[in-house]
Amino acid sequence: MKLIRCLPFLIAFCLFSATHILSAAEEKSTMVSQDMISPQTKTCIGCHSNVTPGIVQDWLASRHARTLPGEAIKDSSLEKRISADTLPEGLREYVVGCYECHSRNVDKHKDAFDHMGHRIQVVVSPNDCSTCHPVEAKQFSGSKKSYAYRNLMENPVYLTLVNTSTGLKRFENGKILTEKPSDATLHETCLGCHGTILSVKGKKTVATKMGNIEVPDIASWPNQGVGRVNPDGSLGACSACHTRHGFSIEVARKPYTCSQCHHEPDVPAWNVYEESKHGNIYSSKGKEWNFNAVPWKVGEDMKAPTCATCHNSLLVSPSGSVLAER
């Protein structure tokens, strides 16, 4: 109740704080402009610069914070970083900020809640990202990655492997028996990469400097597993590769990101790559390459393959001829 009575004051304080924070950001980079940021996102920044300052600074340094979707959609087909042909009202004239992502499809999200005068959701899902990136979301939704949780936990062979590997062992009547692993154990092992089911258990109260705030109580959250089951029913997490809240294409393209999941003992792809000649060249020369370019030019932007070169990226020759579709 105290929080509700103070809400107008808190919103005014957040907007005041956001003005100073964004002014400081403008001093560091002329690419970030207050005029480009929606009033709702300014409110978010005003409070979260104190609550989660790292997240705010990460976003301020991102391409999302510096690019108007209405301008980005005009780029040529090879240079476009969004694949939508049209954009909803309200997404053309402002950069993609906190509110633009966390309010996208609240009617479909079981984790939606009222927060500081706005209706938002906690989890941003591939369905939400598909507003600007429909081609990428559609391609991902049909991949094995999006089904990583179900392929593991609903396949009897793999499930037996999981339970045997991570379950507790006990000795009884001359036999070694395996008990099923706990949810916490699964979350910290197999499901850290494969994803979890993000089910909403209800509400919980979180104590903050601004008073107690009620937020959704989501089982197994946070989790960036590539095949997690989201509260809106969608599968997967774009943030498994394009890490929150910078969503950097550079991070997604570097093999270190892939190595988080694809490493020994069970999936040693990173270990094999690291020891290969391609990996040798990357380790020595990768710092000289351009991991932000779209399209990615073979021989100019990179001189040897990384994981993303073969598995994900739009590649062109130095002359601009398409070598591999996105």
N, C-alpha and C positions, 0 to 999 in steps of 0.2 A: 504493500500500500504506500509506503514511504517513497518508493521508486516512482510510482504512478503520479503522486503529487508533485514530485520534482522533475517530471519528464520535460516540461517546457523549458525549464532552466538548463537541464542537461543537454537538450538539443541545441540551445543557444550557445552553450559553452563549447560543444563539439564543433559547431560552425565557426566560432571565434578561433578555436585552436587550429582548425583545418586551414583557415586563412593564413595564419602565421607559418604553418608547416609547409603549405604549398608555395608561399612566398620564398621560403628558404630553398625549396626545391628548384624554383625558377632561377635563383641566383646560381645554383650549381649547373643547371641545364636549361637552355632556352627552349628545349623541346617540350618541357612540361609547363602547361599553361592552365591557370585557374579557370579560364573561360571554356576550356575543353572538357572540364570535369563536371559531371552532373551534380546538382544540389544534394541528392541522396548520397552519392559517394563521398562528397565533402563531409557530410555528417558522420559517415563511417570512419573516415580518416581522422576526424577530430578526436574521437574517443579511442580508436584503436592505435593511434600513435603513442598513447600512454599504456594501453593494455598489451598490444602486440606490435611494438615498434619495428621489429625485424621484418615482419610481414609487410608493413606499410612501406618501408624503405625498399624492400625487394620489388614490390609492385611499382613504386615510383621510378625505379630503374628499368622497368620492363618496356617492351615495345607496345604492349596494351595501353600503357599510360601516356604514350607519346603519339599514338596513331588514331586518327578519326576513321572509323569504319566506312563512313560515307566517301572518304577520299581513297581508302585502300581498295575499295571495290572497283575503282576506275582503272587500276593497274592492268597491264596486259596479262593474257592467260598464263604466260610462263613466269611472270613476276609476282602474280597475286599470292598473298599469304592467306587469304580467305577464299573459300570455294562457293560461297553463296552468290546467287544471281541478284537477289533482292534482300533487303534488310527490314525488319519490323520498325514501326514508328518508335522513335526515341533512341534508336541505336545508330543513327547516322551522324548526328551532330555532337555526340559526346564520346569520349574515349571509353574503352571497356574497363570499367572499374568494379569495385566491390559490389555495388547494388546491381549493376548490369548483369553480373554472373549469378549472384546469390538470390535473385528475385525472378529468374527467368521463367520457370514453370511451377510456381508454388502450388497450383491446384493439383498437380500430379505428385507432389512430394509429401510423403508421410512425415518428413522431418521439418516441415514448414512451421513457423511460429511467428508471433507478433513480437517485434523487437525495436524499441525506440521509435515507435510510430510507423514502422514499416513491416510488411509481411515478407519474410525471407525464408530461405532454407539453408541448412548447415552444409549439406553435401552438394557440390557441383558435379553433375554427371555428364557422360557423353551426350545424352539427349539435350542437355543445356548448351554444351559446346557446339552442337550441330546447328544452332541458330546461325552461326557464322561459318562453321566448318562442316557442312552436310556431307560432302564427298568423303572426307576423312572419317567422319563418324560412321558412315554407312560401310565403308571398307573395313573398319575396325570391328564393327558389329558382326561381320561374317567370318572373322578370323578365329583361330584356335585360342588366341590370347584372351578374347572376350569371354570365352567359355572355360577359362583356366580353373575357376573354382569348381564348376560342375564336372569338368573332366576328371578332376582329382577326387572329389568327395562323393560323386554319384556313380563312379565306376568301381565295381566290386574289387577288381584286381588292384587298382591304385589305392583304394581305401584300405585294403588289407596291408599294403606296403606302408602307408602312412601310420596306421595303428601299430604295426610291428616296429617301425623305426622310432616313433616318438612316444609310444605308450610305456607306462611303468611296468617293470618286471617284478614278479614275486615268485618265491619258491614254495610249493605246497604239495604235500603227499608225493614227494620225489619228482615233481614235474615243475618246469619253468612256465609260468602263466603270464600272459600279457594283458594288462588292463588298458582300456581306451584312454587316450591322452585327454587332458583337460582342455577346455576352450582356450585358456590362457596359453597353454603349451602350443596348441595349434596356431594361435595368433602370432606367436613369436618364432615359429618355425615355417612349416610348409605354407601356411596361409598368409604369411607376411608378403610373399611374392604372388601366390595364386589368388589371393583376395578372400574376403570374408563376406558373410551376409550382414548387411547394415540394417538391422531391424530396430524399430523405434519402440522402446520399452515404456515410454511415458515421458514425464518431465522430471528434471532435477534442478535443485537450487544451487547456484554458484555464487560465492561471495566475491565481490569486487570492491574496489575503492569507491565506487559510485553506489554501493548498496547491493543487496541480494537480487540476482537476476535468474528468472526461470528459463531454462533452455531444454531442448529435447535430449532425452537420455538414449543414446544410440549404442547398441551392442557392438563391440569390436571396433569402435571408432576411437582414434583415427586409424585408417588403413588405406594405403595406396595400391593395394594388390591389383594386378592387371586384369583380373577376372572377377572382381568383387561384384556382389549383387547390391545395387543401390536402392535407396528408399523410394525411388520413383519407378522401380521395376526394371530399369535398364541395367546392362551388364558392362563392367569394365571401369577403368579409370584413366583418362587422358594424362592425369598427373603422375602416373607410374613412370612415364618417360619425360613429359613436359612438366617438370616439377613446379609445385606451387611456390610462390605466387608470381614468379617471373615468367613461367611458361616459355622458357628459352629454347629456341630451335638449336642453339649451340649445345646446350646441355643434352638435348635429346639425341643429337648426332654423335656425341663422343662415346666411345666404347666403354668408358668407365660407368656410364649410366646403365648400359646393358649388363655389365659385370655384376651389378647388384643382385641379379637373379640367375644369370647364366654363368655359374661358376661351379667348381668342384665341391663335393664329390659327385653329385648326381647329374648336373648339366654343365660340363666343363668347357663350354664354348669359349668363354673369356680366356681361360688358361691356355687353350690351344692357340687362339689368336695372339695372345701376348708373346708366345714363343715363336710365332711365325715370322717370316720376312716382312709381311704386311705390318704386323705388330711392332717389329723392330723399327721400321721406317716411321711409323706413327709416333713411337716413343721418342725418337730422336728429332723428328721434323714437324710433328703435329702442331707445335706452338706457332709455327709460321703459317699455318693454313687458315683459310677463312671458312668458319663453320656457320656463319650467319647468312651467307649469300643464297638468294633464290632467283633463278635456278642455280644449282650447284654445278660448276664447270670442272669437268675432269681435266687434270693437268695444270689447272690454274688455282682453283680453290682448294684442291687436295691432290696429293701426288701418289697416294696409295689407298686402297679400300679400308674403310672402317665398317663396322656392322651395318650402320645406317646407309652406307653407300650402296650396298647390294639389296638390303631388305626393305628400305623405305623411300629413298629420296628420288626426286625428279632430277635426273642427270642430263647435262647437255655437253656437247663438245665445245672447245674454245670458239668455234665459229657460230655456235648457237643451235646446232642440230640436236634434236632430242635423241638421247641414247637409251633412256629408260623412263617410263612414265612414273608419275608420283605414286 
